Amino acid sequence: MKRVRFAPSPTGSLHVGNALSAVANRALGDWMLLRIDDTDPARNVPGGEEELVGDLEWLGLEWDEGPVRQSERAGRHREAGAELGERFDGITLLRPDGTATYHLASVVDDIDFGITHIVRGFDHRPNEALHRRLFEALGATPPEFVHHGLILGECGKKLAKRAPGSTVASLRDAGIPGPAVRRYLDELGLPVHDVHYDLPRIRRLAIEAIESMSDQELADAADAPLEVVPALRGARDLNEARDYARAILTPPAPANVDARETLERFRELLERSNGNVDARALVRELKAVGGNLRALRLALTGQERGPELWTVIAALPRDETLRRIDAAL
């Protein structure tokens, strides 16, 4: 059985490079530990653990044990450090206050939890030799080390945490659905070389993710009622879907729409439908006679752009549609 661990520090939302390591561990491991590497108080951020756990859940990642906090295992780390002394190969293992540094805490925990494969980015490769010696000095067989490529920014260096879309939180705030980000990371797999971050690819996957959601899932994700969901299908992200929903549900401010003939024709067709509105056919008929569809959209939503016009008509109750047309007239 392959036993792996994902061990982020509680420094806030996950960088997409760390998220890649989490997904790679889950793909390789039969059993996964979530460990919180919080032995350096200077780096810890209040609420950081909760934020990264929320990010993992949003990505649909599951783990078999944890979160286990390294800070709660300080006694075990000191015990192991006592066997080796405060320094090892010129590296400090125990701080003056008796707490373990990253190298000792990480190796001791990997031993105690029976980790067989350590999967992490190339930036950790320089630690491998030291960690192997620590495993052996503590009487344990070193696990298999698997290092994967890093995610690079436009400049060819490791993607900066300030770059657009570089953290899970920033992607979520941009309205990207979690399954789209997870699919992108799954596609990267275990890259043997560094890879350039492809945010346009994530945006394309966001459109596909929205299209594949059930009506109820999309309604929940967009904070919208079920009846407006057909109008949200063409949204490029969930923020746009929420904007579409608001445009339909919020009566527009009275506007001077200079297309009286189109609005009157639309009103006539709507009343003639007797409640059985075929919105697509209605829009087609208006288009065939040269109707001003832009003006009709303005009358119904107060906006010049948005979801397909027929979906707006289908989503609005007939009485509300007539009320908005009358207000524009």
N, C-alpha and C positions, 0 to 999 in steps of 0.2 A: 504493500500500500504506500502510495506517495503522500507524505504528510508535508504540507506547506504552511507558510504563515505570511500574512500581510501585516506590516508593522509600521504604520505611519506615526509621525509625531503630531500632537494635538495643536497644530499651528493655524487652524482655520480650514477653509474649504480646500478640498483636494485639487492639486494641480493635475492636469490631464495626464502628465507623465506618470504620476503616482497612481492615477486611476488605471492606466495601462498595466502597471505592475499588479494591481489588484485583480484585474480581469485575467491576466496571464497566469497568476497563481491559481485562480479558481479553475481555469481551463486545464492546467496540468495536474492539480492536486485532487486526490480522492477525499482528502480531509484537510480542512483549512482552519487555522487559528487566526483570529483578529487580535493583534497585540498592539497596545498603545505605548509607544516609546516616549515616555514622559519623564525621563530621569534628569533632563536639563530644564530646570524651572525657568531659566531666562528665555527659552524658546516657546514655552507653553502659552497658549492664548486662552483667556476665560471663555468657556463654551466651545472651545476648539474640538474637543472630543465629540460632543453632541453634533457639531456641524459635519465632521467627517463621517460619522456613523449615518447621519441623514443622507449624505451624498452617496454612500455605498448602497443604501436602501433604494434611493432614487434610481440608481443604475441597475437595480434588480439583482444585486449581488447578495449571496447568502454565505454564511460561514458556519462552521460546526462547533466552535467553542470561542468564547470571548464576548465582549472585549475584556482582555486581561491587561491590567496596567502594570508596567514595570515598576512603578513607584511603590506598589504594594508588595513587591518581592525583594525589597532592599536587604532584608536579613539574609536571604539565600545568596544574594550577590556578594555580601560581605564575607559570608562563609567560604564561598569559592575563592574570593580574593585573598583570604587568609592563607590559602594553600599556595598561592603563587607570589604573594608579596604585593606591594603597592605599585610596582612597575614591572613590566614584562617586555623584553626586547626594546627597551627604551621608551615604551608607551605607558602612560599613567593609567592604571586600572581603577584605583580608588582615589577619590578626591579627599582633601583634608577633613571634610565632615563625615567621611566614611561611606559616602554614596558612590555607586559604581559609575564609571564612564560608559559611553556607548558600547565600546568594544567588549568589555567584560559582561555587561548586562545582556547584550544581544546573544553572545555565545552561550552563556549559562542558560538562558531561557530556551534557546534552540535545543540544547541538550535535554533539559527537563521535559520539554513537550514532544520530544522524539521527532524533531523536524528532519526529514530525509532530503528535501530539495529546497534550496534557497534561491528564489527567483526575484531578481531586482535589476535595475538599470546599470548601464556601463559605468556610471559615475561611482558605483560601489566596487568596481573591479579592483582598485588599489587596496581595498581592505581584505581581499580574499586570502592572501598569503599569511597575514597576521592572524586572521580568524582560524585558518587551518591549524596553525601552531597552538593557538589557545585551546581548540578542541582536543588536540593530542595531549597538551599539558594537563588537561583536566580528565584525561583517561577516556575520551570519547572518540569515536570514528567521525571524521568530518563528513558533513552531508555533501550532496552534489550541488555545485554552484552553477547557476544558469543566469547569464547576464544578457539583457536585451538592449536593443538600440534605444536612444533617447528621442524625444519629440523636439524638433528644432523649430525656431521661429524663422521669419523671413531673412534675417541677417546670417543664418547658418549656425547660430549659437543656440544653446539650450533655450527653449521657449520661456520667455520671462513671465513672471506671474502677473505682470501689469498688462500683458498683451491681450487683445480682444479674444474672448473665448478660452483663455488659458486655464481657468478654474471651472470646476463643476458648477459652482454657484453662479458664475457669470453666464454659463450656457443656459442654466435653468432660468435666470433672470431675462435672458434674451428670448425666452419662449420655446427653446428647443426641447422636444419631449425626451425623457430619459431613455426610451428604447432606441432613439436615433443615435445618441452618444454611445450607448452600449454596443450597438451594431458596428459603429466606426471602430471602436477599440477591439471588438472581436475580429474585424477585418485585418487590423494590424497584426494581431496574434502575438508572436514572439519575434519581433523584427531583428534580423541578424546585423543590420546596419541602422544608423540613425535615420530617422524619417522626418520630412518636412510636414509641419502641421497643415492639414487640409480642411480648413473651416468651411469652404464652399461645399465640400463633400458632405460634411455634417448637415449643412443647410438643405442639401438635396435629400438626405436621409430623413430630415425632419418632415418634409412634405410627404414622403412615403409613409412615415409613421402616422401622421395625421389621417391620411387616406385609409390606413388599415385599422384605425381604431373603431370599435363599435360605437353606435350612436350614444349609448350611455357613457362610455369612457370619454368621448369627445365632449359631451355636455358637461361632465364633471371637470375635465381638464380646463375647459374654457369658462367655467362658472356660468353656464347658460342653460336655459330650458331646452328640453328635447326638441320642441317644435322648430327651433331655429337651426338645428344641427345641419340640415342639408346646405344651408348657406355658409357653413363654416368649412366645408370640405375642401375648398380651393385655397384656404389660408396657407401661407408659407411657414408660419410658426404659430404657437399658441397665443402669443401677444396679439398677432393680427387677427386670430380667431376671436379673441375677446373684444377687439375693436369692432369686428363685423357684428358680433352679437349686440354690442352697445348701440351701434348705428341702427340696427333693426328695432331694438326694444325701446330706445329713447325717442320720443316724438321730436322732430326737428323744430327749430325756431321758425316762425313764419317767414317764408322767403318769397320774393317777387319772381316767380317763374314765368318767363316769357314764352309760353308754349300752350296757350289756352286750348287750342284745337286738339292737341295730343292728350291733355289731361281730361278734357270732356269726352273724347273718344274712349279713353281708358275707363272712365267712370261708367260710360254706357255699356261697354263690354262686361265689366265686372258685375253690374246690376243684372244684366241679361243672363249671367251664369247661374243665378238662383242658388248660390252657395256651393256649386260644384265647379270650382275654379281649376282650369287646366292652365297653370301659370306659364308653362313653356309655349303653349299654343297662343295664349293671349299676347305674349311678347312678340311671337312670330308675326301675328296679324298686324300689330302696331308697326313693326318694322317694314312689313310689306307695303303699307300705305305711307311710308316715309315719316312715321312718327318720331318725335324728338325724345329718344330714350334717355338721353342725358338729363333732360328736364324732368322726366318722370322719376328718375333716381333721386334728383335733388328734392323733389316734392315729397318723396317717401322717406328719405334718410337724411336730407340736408347735406349730403356729400356727393362729390362728383365721381368718386371711385369707391369700389367695395366689392362685395360678392356678386356673383351673377344676378342680374336683375330678376330673373324668374324665381330664384330662390328667396329673394326678399319678399316678393309678392306671395309666394307659397307660405312663408313663415308668418306673415302678418294676418291677424284676424280680419275678416272682411270689413267689419264695422270700423275698425281702426284704420284700415286702408282708405276707406271712403272719407273718414274724418280728416286724414292728412291731405287727401286730394282737394277736399272742400276748402281746407285752410289755405292751400296754395292758390286755389282759384280766387 
